[in-house]
């Protein structure tokens, strides 16, 4: 068997669970198709760690003591996992200097997922959707390979299956804000839907980390539309059963695209709003930008416009699936498993 893979990611109520969910998908793909055993190195928190363990993967937790030494922890974790590859999908203080120091202690290949910090310069392979943040990046002394395109979106394998869709009457609107909804955007969407003119039916998909049940129940109590709250189940099936979605930008937005599901995006951060704009420009979704700036009336209007435009929804659906085919995990795993340490970028994947 080839060497192991150490995956560094986190998931919590505050961070959300998208990075953990997609890394678990990558771990499964590496194991099932390439014989590469994955181990997770995680710092927070129990919600994300439990999700990984429930998926059957070991978790090496960071020590909680003061004076945390990032390099020593990762070096020890790589040794424990018998890893020859480190996959990074983090948004913390891990730096380029840390990674350079790590490589003097452990001969690791590095793969980075959607990383716009300078630590990407230590990687052998870096993967991005074609978001605006990736285009202007500079690559001084970089000797790895950059992969940019919708084909590199990392999703669970079930999203590779061709969606079989049929319209509903009245249209079904799905609200889904990821596994934990750290910004309370489910409530934002519910307020907008409460003011939207039907006819419509609504399904609210509340993830395992959702904590605003009482507030949601108060809003739904004034609904004029049929509504169902779902706390668990098959996310893909819910997406295929709906006619369009109101969702928070993140992994959920890409899942919807792979399901050919038209979507209205509300965004928790400016960075998310920028990434969402790429999907809107491509014709996959409508982006309302930063959620803090979206008034309830504007969201209700956007929902009404989507309800009234069946032809537009059809075009958006076809566009989304043509660009996000759900097979990015296969492609990324194939690159990682190949273990190529070429330090010269190829013509089709060189930084640009």
N, C-alpha and C positions, 0 to 999 in steps of 0.2 A: 504494500500500500504506500502511496505517496505520503509526504509529510503532511502534518496537520495545518489547520488554518485558525489563526486567532482573530476573532472579530471584536473590534472595539466600538461599542455603541452604548447609548443610554436611553431610557424611557421612564417617564414619570407623569404624574398629574400635571406638573408645570410644563414639562418639555413636550408632552404628547407621546404617542406610541408608534408613530409612523416609521421612525428609523429602526425600531426594534422589529416591527412586523416585516419590513422588507429585508432586514438582515437575517431573520429566521428563514425567510424564503430562499435567500442565497445559500444559507447553511445547508438547507435540505437539498438544494440542487447540487451543491458541491459533493454532498455525501452520496446521493442516489445515483448520479450519473458519472461522477469522477472519482469516487472512493476517497474523498478528502474529508477527514473528520474535523468538524468545527467545534471550537470552544470559545465562549464569550468572556471578554474582560469588561466588567461594568462597575460604574461608580454610583449610579442612582437609577430608580430607587426600587423598593420592593415590588411595586406594580410591574415595572419592566422586567425585573429579574424573574419574577414568578411566571410571566408570560414565556420567557425563554426556557425556563426549567420545565414548564408544562409541555413545551414542544419537544422535550427530550434532549436538550443540550446542556452541558455543564456550564456553570457560571463561576468565574474566578472574580471575587469581589475585591475592590480596592480597600486597603486598610484605612480605618477611620482616624487613626492617630494623627496628632499634629506633626508638621514637617513632612507631609506626603512627598515622596520621591517618585515622580511619574516615570522616569526612565527605569529605575530599579524595579518598580512594579511591573511594567510591561516586559522587561527582560525576564523576570521570574515567571510571569504568566506564559510567555512564549516557550520557555524551557519546560514548564509543567505540561503544556499542551503539545509538546514535541512539534512545534509549528515551524514551518519554513516560510510562511506567508502571514502578513498582517493586513487585515482589511479595516480601514478607518471610515466610520460614518458618525462623526462626533462634531459637536459645537461647543468645545470648551477650550481651556488654556493650553492644550497640547500644541507644541510649537515645532518649527523647523529645526531649531537647535536640539530639542528633545529627540527628534527622530534621527538626526545625525549622530547624536550620542548613543542612541539605542543601537544603531547599525554598527557601531564599533564593538558592541557587546554581543550582538546576535545577528547572524547573516540572514536577514529577512528580506523577502520581496515585499513591496508595499503597494497596496491598491487603495485609492481614495474615491469615495462616492460624493459627488457634488460638493467638493471642497474648494472654496474660493480664498482661503487663507494661504500664507506662504508655505505652510507645511506640505502643500501639494507638490512643491519642488523636489521633495525627497522621494516621491512615489515613482514606481515603474509604470503604473497605469492609472489614469484618472478618468472618471466617467461623468458626463453631464448630459442632461437634456439641453436643447438649444435655447437656454434662457439668457436674458440680456447680461446677467452677471458674468457669464463665461466668456463672452466675445472680447471684452477689453483686457482680459488678464494678460500679463506679461510673463514670460518664461525664461528668465536669465539663467544660463548654465543648466537648463533642464535637459536631461538625457532620456527621459521616459517617453511615454506615448499618451496623447490626449484623445479621448473618444467623445465626440459631441454629436448628438442627434437624438431624435425621439426614439430611435431603436435601442437606446441605452437606458431607458426608464426601468427601474428595478421594482418588480411587482411579484406578488405571489403567483405560483404557476397556474392556478385555476383561471387567471385572467387572460391566459393565452388562448383559451377555447373561444371559438367563434360565437358571439352572442346571437341568440335567436329572439328577436324582439317582435312585439305586436302592440299596437296602440290600445289604450284604454279610453272608455268614456263613462264618466268624466275622467279627465287626465289625472294620473297619480303623481303627486309631487313628493319626492323623497328628501328628507332633511337628514344630513349626516355630517358630523363635524369631527370625525376621527375617534380614536379610542378613548380620549380623556376630555376633550374639549376644554383646554385650559383657559380660553378666553370667554367662555359662556356664550358662544355664538349660536348654540341651539336655541337659546332664548331669543336672540336677535332675529333668527329666521322665523321662529314661531310668532313673534309680534308682527312681522311683515306678512306672514300668511293669514293672520287673523284679520288683516285689513284688505287682503286681496279679494277681488270679486271672482266668484266661481263661474260655472261649477268646477269643483275639483275635489279630490280626496288627498289626504296627507298621511304619509308614514314617517314617523320620527324614529330614526335609528340611533339609540343612545348606547355608546360604547361602554366597556367594562369600567372605565375610570370616571364616568359621568356622575356628577355630584349634586346637580340642581333639580332633583326630582320635584320638590315641593313648588319651586318657582315655575317650573314647566307646567305642572298640573294647574296652577292658577291661571296661566295664560291660555292653556287649552280649554279651560272651563268656559271661556267666552267664544270658542270657535263656532262659526256657522257651518263649517265643513266637516264631513266625517274624518276622523283622525284615529290613527293607531300608533301606539308607542311600542317599539320592539327593543328589548334589552340585549338580546343575543340571537345568534343565528347566522345564516349564510349571507354575507354582505353582497357578494356577487349576485345572488338570486334576487335580493331586494333591489339592486341596481337595474337588473334586466327587467324586473316587473314594473318599474316606474317609467314615466314618460319624460320627466326631467328632474333635476336635483337642485337643491340649494345646499351648498357645501362650503367648508373652509378649505382654502388652498393648502395642499400638502400631498402626501401619498394618496389620500382619498380622491383628489382631483384627477390624478393619473389613472386610478382604478376606474373611475367613471368613464374616462375617455376610452379605456380598453373595452368597456362594456357598451360602447357607442351610446352613452347616456349624455344628452345635452345637459349643461350645468350653468348655474349662476354661482360665481365665486364671491365669497366675502373673505377677507384676508386679515390674519391676526397681526402681521408685522409688515413694515415697508418692504422688506426683502421678499416676503411671500407675495405681496402685491406686484412687485416687479416680475417675479417668475410667472404669476398668473397672467400678466399681460401678454406673455409669449403665447400662451394657449389661446387667449382671446384673438390675438392677431392672426393666428393660424386658422381660426374659424371653428375651434373646438368648444368654446365656452363664451359666456359673457362675464366680464370681470367688473365688479363694483369697487374694487380697490380696498383700501384699508377700512376694516369694519368700524373703527371708531368714527369714521367720517360718513358712514352710511346711515341716513335717516330712515326711520321705519316707512315713511311714505315712499321714499325712493325704492326701497326693496319691494314694497307692495306693487309699485308700478312695473318694476322689472319682471316680477312674477306674472303680472297681468299681460305684459308684452309677450312673454314666452308662451303663456297659455293660448294667446290669440294667433300665434304664428306657427301653425303646424308644419307648413312647408319649410320654414327656417329651422325648426327642430330637426326635421329629416335631413337637411343639408349638414347641420352641425353633427348629427349622429354619424353620418357617413364619413365626414372629415375626421372625426375623432378616432374612429377605429382604423382608418387608413394610415394614420400617423403613429398611433400607440397600439401596437399589435400584441402587447402583453408578453413578448418573448425576450425582453431585455435581460431578465434574470438568466436565461439560458446563455445568452451571448457573454454576459459579464463572467459567469461561472466558467465558461469555456476559456476565456482569456486568462483568468486567474489560475485555472487548473493546468493550463499549458505550461506555466512556470517559466516562460521565456524571459530571460534577463537581458535581452538586447538593450543596449544603452543608446541606440540610435533610433530616432523616430522614423516610422515608415511614412511613405509619401501621403497615404490617405488618412493618417492619424496624427500627423505632426501638429504642434501648436500653431494656432492661427488666430 
